[in-house]
Amino acid sequence: MTSWQFDERAMQSFLQLSIMTQRQLVKWLDKHMESADSLKKWGEELRGQQQSLWRYQIGNFRLVVSIEQNDFVVVAILTNV
């Protein structure tokens, strides 16, 4: 099982979301983050200077994450416009 966490900046963004949205994001992360292979199955690698980052679409939100071995760190939470 892969572990996941929020970095400090992403945690601040997360705490500003409604409780319902927080639950939706945590539920998705818990369900889909089973292994490093599944991480790449659900997301899309960013290009250019951000090649070490991946993005995941969850409802109206995008999570930008860093994946290293079996550690999954959410570095940004973006709202689709």
C-alpha positions as CSV (number, residue, x, y, z in Angstrom):
1,M,0.0,0.0,0.0
2,T,1.2,3.5,-0.9
3,S,1.2,6.2,1.8
4,W,0.0,9.7,0.9
5,Q,0.2,13.0,2.7
6,F,-0.2,16.7,2.1
7,D,2.8,19.1,2.1
8,E,2.4,22.2,4.3
9,R,1.0,24.5,1.5
10,A,-1.4,21.9,0.2
11,M,-2.6,21.3,3.7
12,Q,-3.5,24.9,4.1
13,S,-5.5,24.8,0.8
14,F,-7.2,21.6,2.0
15,L,-8.3,23.1,5.3
16,Q,-10.0,25.9,3.4
17,L,-12.2,23.5,1.5
18,S,-15.7,22.5,2.7
19,I,-15.8,19.3,4.9
20,M,-17.8,17.6,2.1
21,T,-15.0,18.3,-0.4
22,Q,-12.3,17.3,2.1
23,R,-14.1,13.9,2.5
24,Q,-14.4,13.5,-1.2
25,L,-10.7,14.0,-1.8
26,V,-9.6,11.8,1.1
27,K,-11.9,9.0,0.0
28,W,-10.6,9.2,-3.5
29,L,-7.0,9.1,-2.3
30,D,-7.6,6.2,0.1
31,K,-9.4,4.2,-2.7
32,H,-7.0,4.8,-5.6
33,M,-3.6,5.0,-4.0
34,E,-2.8,1.3,-3.7
35,S,0.6,1.0,-5.4
36,A,3.1,3.1,-7.4
37,D,1.7,1.5,-10.6
38,S,-1.9,2.5,-9.7
39,L,-0.7,6.0,-9.0
40,K,0.4,6.4,-12.6
41,K,-2.7,4.6,-14.0
42,W,-5.0,7.3,-12.6
43,G,-2.9,10.4,-13.3
44,E,-1.0,12.3,-15.9
45,E,2.6,13.3,-15.7
46,L,3.3,17.0,-16.0
47,R,5.7,18.1,-18.8
48,G,8.5,20.6,-19.0
49,Q,10.2,21.7,-15.8
50,Q,7.6,19.9,-13.7
51,Q,8.4,16.4,-15.0
52,S,8.6,14.9,-11.5
53,L,5.0,15.9,-10.8
54,W,1.7,14.2,-11.6
55,R,-1.8,15.5,-11.7
56,Y,-5.1,13.9,-10.8
57,Q,-8.6,15.1,-11.7
58,I,-11.1,14.6,-8.9
59,G,-14.4,16.2,-9.5
60,N,-13.8,19.9,-9.9
61,F,-10.3,19.7,-8.4
62,R,-6.9,18.8,-9.5
63,L,-4.2,17.5,-7.2
64,V,-0.6,18.1,-8.1
65,V,1.6,15.5,-6.5
66,S,5.1,14.3,-6.2
67,I,5.7,10.6,-6.4
68,E,8.9,9.1,-5.1
69,Q,9.1,5.3,-4.6
70,N,6.0,4.5,-2.5
71,D,5.5,8.1,-1.2
72,F,2.7,10.2,-2.6
73,V,2.9,13.9,-1.5
74,V,0.1,16.3,-2.5
75,V,1.9,19.6,-3.3
76,A,-1.1,21.6,-4.6
77,I,-4.9,21.6,-4.8
78,L,-6.3,23.5,-7.7
79,T,-9.9,24.3,-8.6
80,N,-10.9,24.0,-12.2
81,V,-12.0,27.2,-13.8
